[in-house]
Amino acid sequence: MVVIRLSRGGAKKRPFYNIVVADSRERRDGRFIERVGFYNPVAGEGEEGLRVVQDRVTYWAGVGAQLSPTVQRLVDTAKAKVA
């Protein structure tokens, strides 16, 4: 199954997450199919904390990819900012 989930990066105590499309059998930070955005929970003032490529997320969801609960929440947040 294909999932859209977070892949952790960044330094210790400074998390940075890529939003990726991956096979569910791969490791959390392992191989992925496509990067569709990022989430920086510790973004400072004036820095972009969340970016989601909505059309690619819509495409992957349309062909059967499942969104993790956290990614679903972030996608909904990104949609609310745009609208």
MMTF fields as JSON, N, C-alpha, C and O atoms, coordinates in Angstrom:
{
  "mmtfVersion": "1.0.0",
  "mmtfProducer": "UNKNOWN",
  "numBonds": 331,
  "numAtoms": 332,
  "numGroups": 83,
  "numChains": 1,
  "numModels": 1,
  "chainsPerModel": [1],
  "groupsPerChain": [83],
  "chainIdList": ["A"],
  "bondAtomList": [4, 2, 8, 6, 12, 10, 16, 14, 20, 18, 24, 22, 28, 26, 32, 30, 36, 34, 40, 38, 44, 42, 48, 46, 52, 50, 56, 54, 60, 58, 64, 62, 68, 66, 72, 70, 76, 74, 80, 78, 84, 82, 88, 86, 92, 90, 96, 94, 100, 98, 104, 102, 108, 106, 112, 110, 116, 114, 120, 118, 124, 122, 128, 126, 132, 130, 136, 134, 140, 138, 144, 142, 148, 146, 152, 150, 156, 154, 160, 158, 164, 162, 168, 166, 172, 170, 176, 174, 180, 178, 184, 182, 188, 186, 192, 190, 196, 194, 200, 198, 204, 202, 208, 206, 212, 210, 216, 214, 220, 218, 224, 222, 228, 226, 232, 230, 236, 234, 240, 238, 244, 242, 248, 246, 252, 250, 256, 254, 260, 258, 264, 262, 268, 266, 272, 270, 276, 274, 280, 278, 284, 282, 288, 286, 292, 290, 296, 294, 300, 298, 304, 302, 308, 306, 312, 310, 316, 314, 320, 318, 324, 322, 328, 326],
  "bondOrderList": [1, 1, 1, 1, 1, 1, 1, 1, 1, 1, 1, 1, 1, 1, 1, 1, 1, 1, 1, 1, 1, 1, 1, 1, 1, 1, 1, 1, 1, 1, 1, 1, 1, 1, 1, 1, 1, 1, 1, 1, 1, 1, 1, 1, 1, 1, 1, 1, 1, 1, 1, 1, 1, 1, 1, 1, 1, 1, 1, 1, 1, 1, 1, 1, 1, 1, 1, 1, 1, 1, 1, 1, 1, 1, 1, 1, 1, 1, 1, 1, 1, 1],
  "groupList": [{"groupName": "MET", "atomNameList": ["N", "CA", "C", "O"], "elementList": ["N", "C", "C", "O"], "formalChargeList": [0, 0, 0, 0], "bondAtomList": [1, 0, 2, 1, 3, 2], "bondOrderList": [1, 1, 2], "singleLetterCode": "M", "chemCompType": "L-PEPTIDE LINKING"}, {"groupName": "VAL", "atomNameList": ["N", "CA", "C", "O"], "elementList": ["N", "C", "C", "O"], "formalChargeList": [0, 0, 0, 0], "bondAtomList": [1, 0, 2, 1, 3, 2], "bondOrderList": [1, 1, 2], "singleLetterCode": "V", "chemCompType": "L-PEPTIDE LINKING"}, {"groupName": "ILE", "atomNameList": ["N", "CA", "C", "O"], "elementList": ["N", "C", "C", "O"], "formalChargeList": [0, 0, 0, 0], "bondAtomList": [1, 0, 2, 1, 3, 2], "bondOrderList": [1, 1, 2], "singleLetterCode": "I", "chemCompType": "L-PEPTIDE LINKING"}, {"groupName": "ARG", "atomNameList": ["N", "CA", "C", "O"], "elementList": ["N", "C", "C", "O"], "formalChargeList": [0, 0, 0, 0], "bondAtomList": [1, 0, 2, 1, 3, 2], "bondOrderList": [1, 1, 2], "singleLetterCode": "R", "chemCompType": "L-PEPTIDE LINKING"}, {"groupName": "LEU", "atomNameList": ["N", "CA", "C", "O"], "elementList": ["N", "C", "C", "O"], "formalChargeList": [0, 0, 0, 0], "bondAtomList": [1, 0, 2, 1, 3, 2], "bondOrderList": [1, 1, 2], "singleLetterCode": "L", "chemCompType": "L-PEPTIDE LINKING"}, {"groupName": "SER", "atomNameList": ["N", "CA", "C", "O"], "elementList": ["N", "C", "C", "O"], "formalChargeList": [0, 0, 0, 0], "bondAtomList": [1, 0, 2, 1, 3, 2], "bondOrderList": [1, 1, 2], "singleLetterCode": "S", "chemCompType": "L-PEPTIDE LINKING"}, {"groupName": "GLY", "atomNameList": ["N", "CA", "C", "O"], "elementList": ["N", "C", "C", "O"], "formalChargeList": [0, 0, 0, 0], "bondAtomList": [1, 0, 2, 1, 3, 2], "bondOrderList": [1, 1, 2], "singleLetterCode": "G", "chemCompType": "PEPTIDE LINKING"}, {"groupName": "ALA", "atomNameList": ["N", "CA", "C", "O"], "elementList": ["N", "C", "C", "O"], "formalChargeList": [0, 0, 0, 0], "bondAtomList": [1, 0, 2, 1, 3, 2], "bondOrderList": [1, 1, 2], "singleLetterCode": "A", "chemCompType": "L-PEPTIDE LINKING"}, {"groupName": "LYS", "atomNameList": ["N", "CA", "C", "O"], "elementList": ["N", "C", "C", "O"], "formalChargeList": [0, 0, 0, 0], "bondAtomList": [1, 0, 2, 1, 3, 2], "bondOrderList": [1, 1, 2], "singleLetterCode": "K", "chemCompType": "L-PEPTIDE LINKING"}, {"groupName": "PRO", "atomNameList": ["N", "CA", "C", "O"], "elementList": ["N", "C", "C", "O"], "formalChargeList": [0, 0, 0, 0], "bondAtomList": [1, 0, 2, 1, 3, 2], "bondOrderList": [1, 1, 2], "singleLetterCode": "P", "chemCompType": "L-PEPTIDE LINKING"}, {"groupName": "PHE", "atomNameList": ["N", "CA", "C", "O"], "elementList": ["N", "C", "C", "O"], "formalChargeList": [0, 0, 0, 0], "bondAtomList": [1, 0, 2, 1, 3, 2], "bondOrderList": [1, 1, 2], "singleLetterCode": "F", "chemCompType": "L-PEPTIDE LINKING"}, {"groupName": "TYR", "atomNameList": ["N", "CA", "C", "O"], "elementList": ["N", "C", "C", "O"], "formalChargeList": [0, 0, 0, 0], "bondAtomList": [1, 0, 2, 1, 3, 2], "bondOrderList": [1, 1, 2], "singleLetterCode": "Y", "chemCompType": "L-PEPTIDE LINKING"}, {"groupName": "ASN", "atomNameList": ["N", "CA", "C", "O"], "elementList": ["N", "C", "C", "O"], "formalChargeList": [0, 0, 0, 0], "bondAtomList": [1, 0, 2, 1, 3, 2], "bondOrderList": [1, 1, 2], "singleLetterCode": "N", "chemCompType": "L-PEPTIDE LINKING"}, {"groupName": "ASP", "atomNameList": ["N", "CA", "C", "O"], "elementList": ["N", "C", "C", "O"], "formalChargeList": [0, 0, 0, 0], "bondAtomList": [1, 0, 2, 1, 3, 2], "bondOrderList": [1, 1, 2], "singleLetterCode": "D", "chemCompType": "L-PEPTIDE LINKING"}, {"groupName": "GLU", "atomNameList": ["N", "CA", "C", "O"], "elementList": ["N", "C", "C", "O"], "formalChargeList": [0, 0, 0, 0], "bondAtomList": [1, 0, 2, 1, 3, 2], "bondOrderList": [1, 1, 2], "singleLetterCode": "E", "chemCompType": "L-PEPTIDE LINKING"}, {"groupName": "GLN", "atomNameList": ["N", "CA", "C", "O"], "elementList": ["N", "C", "C", "O"], "formalChargeList": [0, 0, 0, 0], "bondAtomList": [1, 0, 2, 1, 3, 2], "bondOrderList": [1, 1, 2], "singleLetterCode": "Q", "chemCompType": "L-PEPTIDE LINKING"}, {"groupName": "THR", "atomNameList": ["N", "CA", "C", "O"], "elementList": ["N", "C", "C", "O"], "formalChargeList": [0, 0, 0, 0], "bondAtomList": [1, 0, 2, 1, 3, 2], "bondOrderList": [1, 1, 2], "singleLetterCode": "T", "chemCompType": "L-PEPTIDE LINKING"}, {"groupName": "TRP", "atomNameList": ["N", "CA", "C", "O"], "elementList": ["N", "C", "C", "O"], "formalChargeList": [0, 0, 0, 0], "bondAtomList": [1, 0, 2, 1, 3, 2], "bondOrderList": [1, 1, 2], "singleLetterCode": "W", "chemCompType": "L-PEPTIDE LINKING"}],
  "groupTypeList": [0, 1, 1, 2, 3, 4, 5, 3, 6, 6, 7, 8, 8, 3, 9, 10, 11, 12, 2, 1, 1, 7, 13, 5, 3, 14, 3, 3, 13, 6, 3, 10, 2, 14, 3, 1, 6, 10, 11, 12, 9, 1, 7, 6, 14, 6, 14, 14, 6, 4, 3, 1, 1, 15, 13, 3, 1, 16, 11, 17, 7, 6, 1, 6, 7, 15, 4, 5, 9, 16, 1, 15, 3, 4, 1, 13, 16, 7, 8, 7, 8, 1, 7],
  "groupIdList": [1, 2, 3, 4, 5, 6, 7, 8, 9, 10, 11, 12, 13, 14, 15, 16, 17, 18, 19, 20, 21, 22, 23, 24, 25, 26, 27, 28, 29, 30, 31, 32, 33, 34, 35, 36, 37, 38, 39, 40, 41, 42, 43, 44, 45, 46, 47, 48, 49, 50, 51, 52, 53, 54, 55, 56, 57, 58, 59, 60, 61, 62, 63, 64, 65, 66, 67, 68, 69, 70, 71, 72, 73, 74, 75, 76, 77, 78, 79, 80, 81, 82, 83],
  "secStructList": [7, 3, 3, 3, 3, 3, 3, 3, 3, 3, 3, 6, 6, 3, 3, 3, 3, 3, 3, 3, 3, 3, 3, 6, 6, 1, 7, 6, 6, 1, 7, 7, 1, 3, 3, 3, 3, 3, 3, 7, 6, 6, 7, 7, 6, 6, 1, 7, 7, 3, 3, 3, 7, 2, 2, 2, 2, 2, 2, 2, 2, 2, 6, 6, 7, 3, 3, 7, 2, 2, 2, 2, 2, 2, 2, 2, 2, 2, 2, 2, 2, 2, 7],
  "xCoordList": [0.836, 0.0, 0.89, 1.962, 0.447, 1.169, 0.586, -0.631, 1.466, 1.039, 1.724, 2.824, 1.056, 1.65, 1.896, 0.955, 3.168, 3.529, 4.703, 5.254, 5.073, 6.197, 7.486, 7.496, 8.553, 9.883, 10.752, 10.914, 11.311, 12.014, 13.427, 14.143, 13.797, 15.152, 15.524, 14.85, 16.578, 16.983, 17.91, 18.238, 18.321, 19.26, 18.522, 17.295, 19.288, 18.727, 18.072, 18.665, 16.857, 16.058, 15.625, 15.056, 15.878, 15.468, 14.828, 15.419, 13.631, 13.031, 12.636, 12.289, 12.696, 12.244, 11.667, 12.31, 10.483, 9.816, 9.537, 9.04, 9.863, 9.44, 8.14, 7.99, 7.208, 5.975, 6.234, 6.442, 6.219, 6.621, 5.549, 4.738, 5.571, 4.751, 5.682, 6.726, 5.295, 6.188, 5.394, 4.202, 6.072, 5.501, 5.445, 6.409, 4.356, 4.185, 5.181, 5.388, 5.801, 6.763, 8.156, 9.004, 8.394, 9.704, 9.818, 8.812, 11.055, 11.296, 10.776, 10.59, 10.546, 10.012, 10.873, 10.347, 12.18, 13.088, 13.795, 14.806, 13.269, 13.917, 13.491, 13.195, 13.467, 13.166, 11.743, 10.829, 11.558, 10.233, 10.052, 11.018, 8.812, 8.483, 8.574, 9.164, 7.981, 7.944, 7.841, 7.186, 8.488, 8.387, 7.329, 7.434, 6.31, 5.2, 5.082, 4.082, 6.071, 6.043, 6.954, 7.723, 6.854, 7.632, 6.871, 5.933, 7.303, 6.732, 7.865, 8.64, 7.957, 8.99, 8.294, 7.875, 8.163, 7.428, 8.129, 7.49, 9.414, 10.137, 10.546, 11.562, 9.753, 10.05, 9.969, 9.041, 10.932, 10.975, 10.089, 9.431, 10.091, 9.318, 9.861, 11.067, 8.977, 9.381, 9.827, 10.15, 9.856, 10.213, 8.946, 7.945, 9.011, 7.876, 7.878, 8.866, 6.764, 6.682, 6.046, 6.27, 5.244, 4.515, 4.345, 3.928, 4.673, 4.416, 3.931, 4.566, 2.789, 2.209, 1.842, 1.188, 2.262, 1.888, 0.534, 0.465, -0.544, -1.899, -2.275, -2.921, -1.881, -2.292, -1.659, -2.283, -0.426, 0.204, -0.417, -0.568, -0.781, -1.456, -2.804, -3.187, -3.524, -4.821, -4.661, -5.461, -3.619, -3.367, -3.123, -3.754, -2.205, -1.869, -3.048, -3.251, -3.826, -5.019, -6.023, -6.738, -6.076, -6.987, -6.63, -7.506, -5.35, -4.942, -4.796, -4.269, -5.263, -5.342, -4.385, -4.376, -3.577, -2.652, -3.424, -4.376, -3.0, -3.617, -2.79, -1.562, -3.451, -2.76, -2.703, -3.687, -1.542, -1.449, -2.284, -2.525, -2.728, -3.549, -2.871, -3.527, -1.575, -0.862, -0.787, -0.978, -0.512, -0.445, -1.827, -1.929, -2.885, -4.235, -4.502, -5.07, -4.09, -4.27, -3.468, -3.969, -2.227, -1.395, -1.954, -1.921, -2.466, -3.055, -4.286, -4.478, -5.12, -6.289, -5.883, -6.522, -4.826, -4.312, -3.823, -4.092, -3.104, -2.585, -3.72, -3.642, -4.781, -5.934, -6.618, -7.05, -6.717, -7.375, -6.591, -7.185, -5.246, -4.421, -4.614, -4.631, -4.758, -4.9, -6.261, -6.375, -7.292, -8.666, -9.036, -10.159],
  "yCoordList": [-1.172, 0.0, 1.247, 1.253, 2.27, 3.537, 4.472, 4.601, 5.121, 6.038, 7.389, 7.483, 8.417, 9.756, 10.007, 10.06, 10.161, 10.271, 11.219, 11.748, 11.421, 12.285, 11.471, 10.335, 12.062, 11.477, 12.468, 13.612, 12.038, 12.967, 13.249, 12.364, 14.492, 14.928, 15.958, 16.081, 16.69, 17.726, 17.199, 16.013, 18.092, 17.755, 17.323, 17.389, 16.886, 16.523, 17.761, 18.839, 17.587, 18.665, 19.736, 20.748, 19.547, 20.485, 19.692, 19.57, 19.15, 18.288, 19.054, 20.234, 18.364, 18.864, 17.656, 16.607, 17.785, 16.652, 16.927, 17.994, 15.954, 15.977, 15.191, 14.144, 15.698, 14.964, 14.17, 14.745, 12.838, 11.984, 10.954, 10.578, 10.514, 9.401, 8.198, 8.225, 7.129, 5.981, 4.686, 4.682, 3.594, 2.276, 2.036, 2.335, 1.511, 1.344, 0.369, 0.382, -0.475, -1.453, -0.868, -1.49, 0.325, 0.966, 1.605, 1.906, 1.807, 2.455, 3.891, 4.485, 4.436, 5.793, 6.802, 7.646, 6.721, 7.674, 7.066, 7.596, 5.962, 5.253, 5.753, 6.933, 4.84, 5.152, 5.681, 5.211, 6.66, 7.195, 7.409, 7.407, 7.593, 7.752, 9.221, 9.552, 10.103, 11.516, 12.349, 11.952, 13.496, 14.454, 15.481, 16.119, 15.644, 16.539, 17.726, 18.443, 17.941, 19.099, 18.929, 17.972, 19.883, 19.802, 20.453, 21.223, 20.12, 20.677, 20.957, 20.062, 22.197, 22.589, 23.081, 24.237, 22.216, 22.609, 23.668, 24.289, 23.889, 24.884, 26.083, 26.724, 26.381, 27.506, 28.814, 29.033, 29.653, 30.948, 31.966, 31.669, 33.152, 34.243, 34.571, 34.747, 34.651, 34.963, 33.757, 33.906, 32.565, 31.352, 30.597, 30.643, 29.908, 29.097, 27.786, 27.052, 27.502, 26.313, 25.121, 23.981, 25.38, 24.294, 24.617, 25.716, 23.642, 23.762, 22.41, 21.383, 22.421, 21.194, 21.459, 22.455, 20.573, 20.663, 19.958, 18.74, 20.758, 20.214, 19.342, 18.309, 19.741, 18.957, 17.562, 16.605, 17.438, 16.115, 15.251, 14.042, 15.859, 15.115, 14.632, 13.49, 15.486, 15.104, 13.971, 13.036, 14.053, 12.987, 11.654, 10.65, 11.646, 10.391, 9.837, 8.623, 10.696, 10.222, 9.649, 8.698, 10.221, 9.74, 8.377, 7.637, 8.037, 6.724, 5.708, 4.617, 6.058, 5.072, 5.221, 4.368, 6.271, 6.444, 6.858, 7.635, 6.328, 6.667, 7.749, 7.669, 8.76, 9.797, 9.395, 8.909, 9.601, 9.348, 10.412, 11.479, 10.145, 11.138, 12.502, 13.535, 12.512, 13.782, 14.52, 15.735, 13.808, 14.447, 14.971, 16.047, 14.236, 14.709, 16.036, 16.957, 16.126, 17.363, 18.506, 19.626, 18.234, 19.276, 19.728, 20.917, 18.787, 19.128, 20.007, 20.982, 19.672, 20.482, 21.886, 22.868, 21.982, 23.285, 24.1, 25.299, 23.462, 24.16, 24.648, 25.744, 23.837, 24.241, 25.452, 26.359, 25.47, 26.578, 27.875, 28.949, 27.783, 28.977, 29.567, 30.786, 28.689, 29.135, 29.762, 30.793, 29.142, 29.607, 30.813, 31.306],
  "zCoordList": [0.0, 0.0, 0.0, 0.604, -0.663, -0.717, 0.337, 0.462, 1.091, 2.141, 1.968, 1.424, 2.438, 2.505, 3.981, 4.773, 4.353, 5.761, 5.939, 4.974, 7.205, 7.533, 7.597, 8.07, 7.123, 7.205, 7.973, 7.546, 9.1, 9.979, 9.506, 9.038, 9.642, 9.364, 10.408, 11.43, 10.164, 11.099, 12.176, 12.212, 13.046, 14.103, 15.365, 15.444, 16.333, 17.623, 18.244, 18.283, 18.72, 19.33, 18.333, 18.742, 17.034, 15.981, 14.848, 13.775, 15.067, 14.048, 12.786, 12.837, 11.676, 10.38, 9.662, 9.603, 9.123, 8.501, 7.028, 6.666, 6.189, 4.798, 4.702, 5.332, 3.917, 3.649, 2.374, 1.305, 2.496, 1.382, 1.056, 1.902, -0.191, -0.648, -0.672, -1.323, 0.049, 0.173, 0.229, 0.535, -0.071, 0.136, 1.636, 2.341, 2.129, 3.573, 4.182, 5.396, 3.368, 3.885, 4.09, 4.73, 3.55, 3.71, 5.094, 5.736, 5.541, 6.826, 6.808, 5.746, 7.996, 8.107, 7.353, 6.626, 7.52, 6.887, 5.682, 5.22, 5.175, 4.078, 2.71, 2.522, 1.771, 0.381, 0.237, 0.914, -0.645, -0.902, -2.398, -3.16, -2.802, -4.216, -4.624, -5.652, -3.807, -4.153, -2.883, -1.919, -2.89, -1.782, -2.166, -3.214, -1.324, -1.666, -0.718, -0.752, 0.113, 0.992, 2.186, 2.272, 3.117, 4.343, 5.484, 5.277, 6.7, 7.918, 8.889, 9.227, 9.334, 10.286, 11.55, 11.61, 12.57, 13.775, 14.617, 15.466, 14.408, 15.183, 14.325, 14.592, 13.297, 12.415, 13.199, 13.977, 12.984, 13.662, 12.961, 11.963, 13.501, 12.92, 11.531, 11.354, 10.562, 9.206, 8.396, 7.217, 8.988, 8.262, 7.897, 8.612, 6.776, 6.342, 7.127, 7.125, 7.797, 8.626, 7.956, 8.362, 6.919, 6.261, 4.79, 4.425, 3.947, 2.509, 2.017, 2.256, 1.323, 0.784, -0.672, -0.981, -1.559, -2.972, -3.105, -3.264, -3.034, -2.952, -4.147, -3.972, -5.36, -6.529, -6.535, -6.993, -6.032, -5.966, -4.873, -5.053, -3.738, -2.673, -3.173, -2.922, -3.874, -4.448, -5.45, -5.467, -6.293, -7.259, -6.555, -6.884, -5.586, -4.917, -4.135, -4.11, -3.501, -2.79, -3.789, -3.476, -4.98, -6.013, -6.562, -7.009, -6.532, -7.035, -5.91, -6.127, -4.697, -3.632, -2.468, -1.58, -2.436, -1.315, -0.061, -0.131, 1.079, 2.354, 3.037, 3.058, 3.596, 4.347, 5.812, 6.369, 6.435, 7.868, 8.583, 8.017, 9.812, 10.525, 10.669, 10.534, 10.94, 11.081, 9.761, 9.72, 8.682, 7.367, 6.976, 6.385, 7.291, 6.996, 7.706, 7.12, 8.97, 9.731, 9.102, 8.998, 8.683, 8.069, 6.721, 6.404, 5.928, 4.636, 4.845, 4.118, 5.83, 6.122, 6.576, 6.2, 7.38, 7.812, 6.63, 6.548, 5.711, 4.54, 3.644, 3.089, 3.498, 2.7, 3.324, 2.612, 4.659, 5.348, 5.18, 5.08, 5.147, 4.961, 3.564, 3.393, 2.565, 1.183, 0.962, 0.299, 1.515, 1.274, 2.082, 1.976]
}
